[in-house]
Amino acid sequence: MTGSTHTVTNQAPPLVGYDVFAADRALTDAVGRHLAPDTADEARAELSGLGRSCGSAQAQEWGAQANAHAPVLHTHDRYGHRVDEVEFHPAWHRLLGKGVAAGLTAAWTRPGGHVRRAAAFLMWTQVEAGNCCPLSMTHAAVPALRADPALAAEWEPRLTSMVYDRGLRPAHLKAGALFGMGMTEKQGGSDVRANTTAARPLAEAGTYELTGHKWFCSAPMSDGFLVLAQAPEGLTCFLVPRVLADGTRNVFLIQRLKDKLGNRSNASAEVEFAGTWARRVGEEGAGVRTIIGMVAATRLDCVLGSAGLMRQAVAQAVHHTSHRAAFGAKLVDQPLMRNVLADLAVESEAATTLGLRLAAACDAAGEGDEGERALLRLAVPAAKYWVTKRCAPVAVEAAECLGGNGYVEESGMPRLVRESPLNSVWEGAGNVQALDVLRAIRREPAAMDAYLREVGRARGADHRLDAAIRDLLTRLADLADAEGGARRLAERLALVLQGALLVRYAPPEVADAFCAARLGGDGGAAFGTLPATLDLASVVERARPVA
């Protein structure tokens, strides 16, 4: 018999059974802003359908299961034959199937495809971030493969398919395919030119035999991989299929799976190549130039993924504090808690607004807009540096809003916290991004011109933004010894761009809070230090997820 002391009161109900898209005002506004009218209605209906799936109890359960049951490596079968297969929980396959069907690998084939996919990717990350890794790499492989028109014609229809076809079979027999990537080696890390994997040309033109290793190879059960190896003429990009056209397994020796802090549903492997068949992509010696399109696309996904994690963290914090009372009032109505929530909400909206703007630039660049292409060259590494850096403190602070409940696995917040540092590390850690920003400024004047045109569209609307632009121009005037300060420069570039976008597009109370705290110096080092004179209640209300 249950005693009366076990009656549960003052607890928030689960945040479930809601439309993740419709409940995200910043996201819905951005989609409407960046899509053409003849595409927007169809996209909204599609995204709302996915939003309801994201907010469903079923999808959330799949996410929990996929992380509770980590992938298992099987190097050999019962008879001792080498198989090199990774076993995933059924929830992983359900998530991947839903992600592929939602168009998360199909941006290249639809009008407004990058904006539509960015919104979907941002939402799907909130369900389970691990399965977004193969979805991201498959999407990003397309521009790299286009360096070889014949390869692109063969593989692109498979990669942009909206059918998830699991199982190791020759790719030409499958309705859809997924791709992975392997660049990092033990001795190289971010210095990919230090790679030692060797590529020996075979008799058939364009084919090679690879010998070497990859220290990080994500999603090892994918159908193909883009890898870098040293060919006779230098570092070169190659396509390594898991299964050859005749049905035999390629030599792809999975030595172990990484035991990671987060992203536990996704398998990250160390692999060995020993006589592995590969097809060259692009010219010999042009490996970095060939694969850079894939890197740029996955870096933007790091921005979008971090924006998604931040949005989910903020949604959970606002939801919890809207239902839990303390000291005679709902937590959300307590002035200090409201300040914390508003500060988190502003950070989340700034990330979402920037991520969708960059996705729109991808659509425009794909249609030949060189100005938007130039903007991406500078804005993507700057955004990747800053937005991914902000994800971890947002997730930790949001978990704290739930108190002890946020430290318990069942709340889902610890999974967000563990996932939050990943995107800052993946595809080049902070120093790599900051130095890439500096490289773009020094070598590509068109990139800086495009950036200044973009932020200049907001000049005169907020005095703090105007002052920040002037300060940035002063910094840019002298880059003689800029390497040691490259992080600070990347940060300011990202903040000024976020501020310009919010001043133009966000509600006044959001833009005001951002400019005061991030550009005007009126915020503290921790969240919850916004000026009390701001309209914080409206900022929090805008961030509220409507269940």
C-alpha positions in Angstrom: 0.0 0.0 0.0 1.4 3.4 -1.0 1.7 5.9 1.7 0.5 9.5 1.3 4.1 10.7 1.5 4.6 9.2 -2.0 2.2 11.5 -3.8 4.1 13.3 -6.5 3.5 17.0 -6.7 5.3 20.1 -8.2 7.0 18.1 -11.0 6.9 19.2 -14.7 5.2 16.8 -17.1 7.3 15.3 -19.9 7.8 17.7 -22.8 6.2 15.4 -25.3 3.4 15.3 -27.9 4.2 18.7 -29.5 5.3 20.1 -32.9 9.0 21.0 -32.5 8.9 23.1 -35.6 5.8 25.1 -34.8 7.0 25.7 -31.2 10.3 27.2 -32.4 9.5 30.8 -33.4 13.0 31.6 -34.4 13.1 28.6 -36.7 9.7 29.1 -38.3 10.5 32.8 -38.9 13.8 31.9 -40.6 12.2 29.3 -42.8 9.6 31.8 -43.9 12.2 34.5 -44.5 14.6 32.4 -46.6 12.3 30.3 -48.8 10.5 31.5 -51.9 6.7 31.8 -51.6 6.1 29.0 -54.1 8.2 26.7 -51.9 7.4 27.9 -48.4 4.0 26.4 -47.9 5.1 22.9 -49.0 8.2 23.2 -46.8 6.2 24.4 -43.7 3.8 21.4 -44.0 6.7 19.0 -44.4 8.7 20.5 -41.5 5.6 20.5 -39.3 5.1 16.8 -40.0 8.7 16.1 -39.0 8.3 18.5 -36.0 5.4 16.4 -34.7 7.5 13.2 -35.1 10.4 14.9 -33.3 8.1 15.8 -30.4 6.5 12.4 -30.2 7.0 10.0 -27.3 8.0 7.3 -29.9 10.9 9.3 -31.4 12.2 10.3 -28.0 12.1 6.7 -26.9 14.1 5.7 -29.9 16.7 8.3 -29.0 17.0 7.0 -25.5 17.3 3.4 -26.6 19.9 4.1 -29.2 22.1 5.7 -26.6 21.4 3.1 -23.9 22.4 0.3 -26.2 25.7 1.3 -27.7 27.0 -0.2 -31.0 28.8 -3.6 -30.7 31.8 -4.5 -33.0 32.0 -8.1 -34.4 35.4 -8.6 -36.0 34.9 -12.3 -36.8 32.0 -14.7 -37.2 31.7 -17.9 -35.3 33.9 -19.8 -37.7 36.8 -17.3 -37.5 36.1 -15.5 -40.7 36.8 -11.7 -40.7 33.5 -9.9 -41.0 34.1 -6.4 -39.5 30.5 -5.6 -38.8 29.0 -3.2 -36.2 25.7 -4.2 -34.7 23.2 -1.4 -33.8 20.1 -1.4 -31.7 16.9 -1.4 -33.8 16.2 2.1 -32.6 19.3 3.3 -34.5 17.9 2.0 -37.7 14.5 3.5 -37.1 16.1 6.9 -36.5 18.3 6.7 -39.6 15.3 5.6 -41.7 13.3 8.5 -40.5 16.1 10.9 -41.1 16.7 9.8 -44.6 13.0 9.8 -45.4 12.8 13.4 -44.1 15.3 14.5 -46.7 18.3 15.0 -44.5 20.5 13.8 -47.3 18.5 15.3 -50.2 19.3 19.0 -50.1 21.0 19.0 -53.4 17.9 17.9 -55.4 15.1 20.2 -54.2 14.4 24.0 -54.5 15.4 25.7 -51.3 16.9 22.4 -50.3 19.6 23.6 -48.0 17.2 25.8 -45.9 14.6 23.0 -45.7 17.3 20.5 -44.8 18.9 22.9 -42.2 15.6 23.3 -40.4 15.0 19.5 -40.4 18.6 18.8 -39.3 18.2 21.3 -36.5 15.1 19.6 -35.3 16.2 16.0 -35.8 19.4 16.7 -33.7 17.0 17.4 -30.8 15.7 13.8 -31.0 19.1 12.1 -31.2 22.3 13.6 -32.4 24.4 10.5 -33.0 22.4 9.4 -36.1 22.9 12.9 -37.6 26.6 12.0 -38.2 26.1 9.6 -41.1 23.3 11.8 -42.4 25.6 14.8 -42.4 28.5 13.0 -44.1 26.2 11.5 -46.7 24.8 15.0 -47.5 28.3 16.5 -47.5 29.9 13.9 -49.8 28.0 15.2 -52.8 30.2 18.3 -53.5 33.4 16.3 -53.2 32.2 13.6 -55.6 31.3 16.3 -58.1 35.1 16.7 -58.7 34.6 13.5 -60.8 31.5 13.8 -63.0 31.3 10.1 -63.7 31.5 9.2 -60.0 28.9 11.8 -59.2 26.5 10.5 -61.8 26.9 7.0 -60.3 26.7 7.8 -56.6 24.7 11.0 -56.2 21.3 9.5 -56.9 22.0 6.9 -54.2 23.2 9.5 -51.6 20.3 11.8 -52.2 17.7 9.0 -52.1 15.0 9.3 -49.4 15.1 5.5 -48.9 17.2 4.0 -46.1 18.5 0.7 -47.4 20.5 -1.0 -44.6 22.8 -4.0 -45.0 26.1 -4.6 -46.7 25.5 -5.2 -50.4 26.9 -3.7 -53.6 25.8 -0.1 -53.8 24.3 -0.5 -57.3 21.8 -3.0 -55.9 20.6 -0.6 -53.2 17.8 1.9 -53.2 19.9 4.3 -51.2 23.4 4.6 -49.7 25.2 6.3 -46.8 28.7 7.7 -46.7 31.3 8.1 -44.1 34.7 9.8 -44.0 38.2 9.0 -42.9 40.9 11.7 -42.9 42.4 11.7 -39.4 45.4 9.6 -38.5 47.3 9.0 -35.3 50.3 11.2 -36.2 48.3 13.8 -38.2 45.2 14.9 -36.4 44.1 18.1 -38.0 47.3 18.2 -40.1 45.9 16.0 -42.8 49.0 16.5 -45.0 50.9 14.4 -42.4 48.8 11.3 -43.4 50.8 8.2 -44.1 48.2 6.0 -45.7 49.7 5.0 -49.1 47.8 4.6 -52.4 49.4 2.4 -55.1 47.9 2.7 -58.6 46.4 -0.4 -60.1 46.2 -1.4 -63.8 42.6 0.0 -64.2 42.7 3.7 -64.7 41.6 5.6 -61.6 41.8 2.7 -59.2 44.3 2.2 -56.4 45.2 -0.1 -53.5 45.4 1.5 -50.1 47.6 0.6 -47.2 47.4 2.4 -43.9 45.1 3.3 -41.1 42.5 5.9 -40.0 42.4 7.0 -36.3 38.8 8.2 -36.6 36.3 6.8 -39.1 32.7 7.5 -38.2 29.7 5.4 -39.2 31.8 2.3 -40.3 28.7 0.5 -41.6 28.2 3.1 -44.3 28.3 2.0 -48.0 31.3 4.1 -48.9 33.9 6.4 -47.5 35.9 9.4 -48.7 39.4 9.1 -47.4 42.7 10.8 -48.0 45.9 8.9 -48.9 49.3 9.6 -50.4 49.4 8.8 -54.1 52.6 9.2 -56.2 51.7 12.9 -57.0 50.7 13.7 -53.4 47.8 13.7 -51.0 44.7 12.5 -52.9 41.0 11.9 -52.2 39.6 8.4 -52.7 36.3 6.6 -52.6 36.4 3.4 -50.6 33.3 1.2 -51.0 32.5 -1.3 -48.2 31.3 -3.9 -50.7 32.8 -4.3 -54.2 30.7 -4.5 -57.4 31.0 -8.3 -57.5 29.6 -8.7 -54.0 32.9 -9.3 -52.2 33.8 -7.4 -49.1 36.4 -4.7 -49.5 39.3 -4.9 -47.0 38.1 -2.7 -44.3 39.5 -3.9 -40.9 37.7 -2.4 -38.0 40.2 -2.6 -35.1 38.1 -1.1 -32.4 35.3 1.3 -31.6 36.0 4.5 -29.7 34.6 4.8 -26.1 33.4 8.4 -26.3 32.1 11.0 -23.9 28.9 11.4 -25.9 27.5 10.6 -29.3 27.4 7.1 -28.0 24.7 5.8 -30.3 27.1 6.4 -33.3 30.0 4.1 -33.9 33.4 5.8 -34.4 36.1 3.3 -35.4 39.8 2.8 -36.0 40.2 1.1 -39.3 43.1 -0.5 -41.2 43.5 -0.7 -45.0 45.6 -3.6 -46.2 45.2 -4.0 -50.0 42.0 -2.0 -49.9 40.5 -1.2 -53.3 39.7 2.5 -53.9 38.7 4.8 -56.7 40.4 8.2 -57.1 38.2 11.3 -56.7 39.6 14.3 -58.5 43.2 14.7 -59.5 46.2 13.2 -57.8 47.7 15.6 -55.3 44.5 17.6 -55.1 43.1 15.8 -52.1 42.5 18.7 -49.8 41.0 20.8 -52.6 38.7 17.9 -53.6 37.4 17.2 -50.1 37.1 20.8 -48.9 33.5 20.9 -50.2 32.6 18.1 -47.9 34.4 19.7 -45.0 32.6 23.0 -45.5 29.2 21.3 -45.6 29.9 19.3 -42.4 31.2 22.4 -40.7 27.8 24.1 -41.3 26.1 21.0 -39.9 28.2 21.5 -36.8 26.6 24.9 -36.5 23.2 23.5 -37.1 23.7 20.6 -34.8 24.8 22.9 -31.9 21.9 25.2 -32.6 19.6 22.2 -32.3 21.1 21.0 -29.0 20.9 24.5 -27.6 17.2 24.8 -28.7 16.3 21.6 -27.0 18.2 22.5 -23.8 16.4 25.9 -23.7 13.0 24.3 -24.5 13.5 21.8 -21.6 14.5 24.5 -19.2 11.6 26.8 -20.0 9.2 23.9 -19.9 10.4 22.7 -16.5 10.4 26.2 -14.9 7.0 26.9 -16.3 5.6 24.0 -14.3 7.7 23.9 -11.1 7.0 26.3 -8.3 9.3 27.6 -5.5 9.0 30.3 -2.9 5.4 30.9 -3.8 5.6 31.3 -7.5 6.5 29.5 -10.7 10.2 29.4 -11.3 9.8 31.0 -14.7 8.2 34.1 -13.0 11.1 34.5 -10.6 13.1 37.5 -11.7 16.5 35.9 -11.5 15.4 32.6 -13.2 13.7 34.7 -15.9 17.1 36.4 -16.5 18.8 33.1 -16.9 16.2 31.7 -19.3 16.1 34.9 -21.4 19.9 34.8 -21.7 19.9 31.2 -22.8 17.0 31.9 -25.2 18.9 34.8 -26.8 21.9 32.6 -27.4 19.8 29.9 -28.9 18.0 32.2 -31.2 21.2 33.8 -32.4 22.6 30.4 -33.3 19.4 29.4 -35.2 19.2 32.6 -37.1 22.9 32.4 -38.2 22.6 28.8 -39.1 19.6 29.3 -41.4 21.2 32.4 -43.0 24.2 30.3 -43.9 21.9 27.6 -45.3 20.2 30.2 -47.5 23.6 31.3 -48.7 24.3 27.7 -49.7 21.1 27.7 -51.8 22.0 31.0 -53.4 25.6 29.9 -54.1 24.3 26.7 -55.7 22.4 29.0 -58.2 25.6 30.9 -59.0 25.6 33.8 -56.6 29.3 34.4 -56.1 28.7 37.0 -53.3 27.0 34.4 -51.2 29.7 31.9 -52.0 32.3 34.4 -50.8 30.3 35.0 -47.6 30.3 31.3 -46.8 34.0 31.2 -47.1 34.4 33.5 -44.1 31.2 33.1 -42.2 31.1 29.3 -42.0 34.4 28.9 -40.0 33.6 31.9 -37.9 30.2 30.5 -37.1 31.6 27.0 -36.6 34.1 28.4 -34.1 31.7 30.4 -32.0 28.4 28.6 -32.1 29.9 25.3 -31.2 31.8 26.9 -28.4 28.6 28.3 -26.9 26.8 25.0 -27.0 28.4 23.4 -23.9 27.8 26.3 -21.5 24.2 26.6 -22.7 23.6 22.9 -22.1 25.1 22.9 -18.7 23.2 26.1 -17.6 20.0 24.7 -18.9 20.5 21.5 -17.0 21.1 23.5 -13.9 17.6 25.2 -14.4 16.2 21.7 -13.6 18.2 21.5 -10.4 18.9 17.9 -9.3 16.4 16.7 -11.8 18.7 17.9 -14.6 21.5 15.8 -13.3 19.5 12.6 -13.6 19.8 10.5 -16.8 16.0 10.1 -17.1 15.6 13.9 -17.7 17.6 13.6 -20.9 19.7 16.6 -20.0 22.9 14.7 -19.2 22.8 13.3 -22.8 22.6 16.9 -24.1 25.5 17.9 -21.9 27.7 15.0 -23.1 26.9 15.8 -26.7 27.5 19.5 -26.4 31.3 19.6 -26.9 31.3 17.3 -29.9 30.7 19.8 -32.7 33.5 22.0 -31.5 35.9 19.2 -32.0 34.5 17.6 -35.1 35.8 18.9 -38.5 38.5 21.0 -37.0 38.7 22.2 -33.4 38.6 25.8 -32.4 42.2 26.7 -33.4 41.7 25.2 -36.8 38.6 27.3 -37.4 40.1 30.5 -36.1 43.2 30.1 -38.3 40.9 29.3 -41.3 39.1 32.6 -40.6 42.4 34.4 -40.7 43.4 32.6 -43.9 40.2 33.7 -45.6 40.7 37.3 -44.6 44.2 37.4 -45.8 43.9 35.5 -49.1 40.3 36.1 -50.2 39.3 39.7 -50.2 35.9 38.9 -51.7 35.0 37.0 -48.5 35.7 40.0 -46.3 33.8 42.2 -48.7 30.8 39.9 -48.7 30.8 39.8 -44.9 31.0 43.6 -44.5 28.1 44.0 -47.0 26.1 41.6 -44.9 26.6 43.3 -41.6 26.4 46.7 -43.2 22.8 46.1 -44.0 22.0 46.6 -40.3 24.1 49.7 -39.7 22.2 52.6 -38.1 19.7 50.3 -36.4 21.5 49.9 -33.0 24.3 52.0 -31.6 26.0 49.1 -29.9 26.1 47.1 -33.2 27.5 50.2 -35.0 30.2 50.5 -32.4 31.0 46.8 -32.7 31.4 47.1 -36.4 33.7 50.1 -36.0 35.8 48.2 -33.5 35.9 45.2 -35.8 37.2 47.3 -38.7 39.9 48.7 -36.5 41.0 45.1 -35.6 41.0 44.2 -39.3 43.2 47.1 -40.3 46.3 45.5 -38.7 46.7 41.7 -39.0 50.5 41.7 -38.9 50.6 39.6 -35.7 47.0 38.3 -35.8 47.6 34.6 -35.3 47.9 34.7 -31.5 44.6 36.7 -31.4 42.8 34.7 -34.1 40.2 33.2 -31.7 39.2 36.7 -30.5 38.9 37.8 -34.1 36.7 34.8 -35.1 34.5 35.4 -32.0 33.9 39.1 -32.9 33.2 38.3 -36.5 30.5 35.8 -35.4 29.0 38.0 -32.8 28.8 41.0 -35.1 27.2 38.9 -37.8 24.7 37.4 -35.3 23.9 40.9 -34.0 23.3 42.3 -37.5 21.0 39.4 -38.3 19.0 39.8 -35.0 18.7 43.5 -35.4 17.2 43.0 -38.9 15.0 40.0 -38.2 14.4 39.2 -34.5 11.8 40.9 -32.3 13.2 44.1 -30.7 13.4 42.6 -27.2 15.6 39.7 -28.5 17.9 42.0 -30.6 18.1 44.5 -27.7 19.2 41.8 -25.2 21.8 40.4 -27.6 23.3 43.8 -28.4 23.4 44.9 -24.8 25.0 41.7 -23.5 27.1 40.5 -26.4 28.2 43.7 -28.1 27.6 46.5 -25.6 29.4 45.0 -22.6 26.3 45.0 -20.3 26.3 41.2 -19.7 28.4 39.2 -17.4 30.6 36.1 -17.9 27.8 33.7 -16.9 24.3 33.3 -18.2 21.6 35.2 -16.2 23.4 38.5 -16.1 21.4 40.5 -18.6 20.4 44.1 -17.7 17.2 43.9 -15.6 15.7 46.8 -17.6 15.2 44.7 -20.6 11.9 43.0 -21.6 13.0 39.6 -20.4 9.5 38.1 -20.0 8.8 38.5 -23.7 12.1 36.9 -24.6 11.3 33.9 -22.4 7.8 33.6 -23.7 9.0 33.5 -27.3 11.2 30.6 -26.4 8.5 28.6 -24.7 7.7 25.2 -26.3 4.0 24.8 -26.7 3.1 21.3 -25.7 
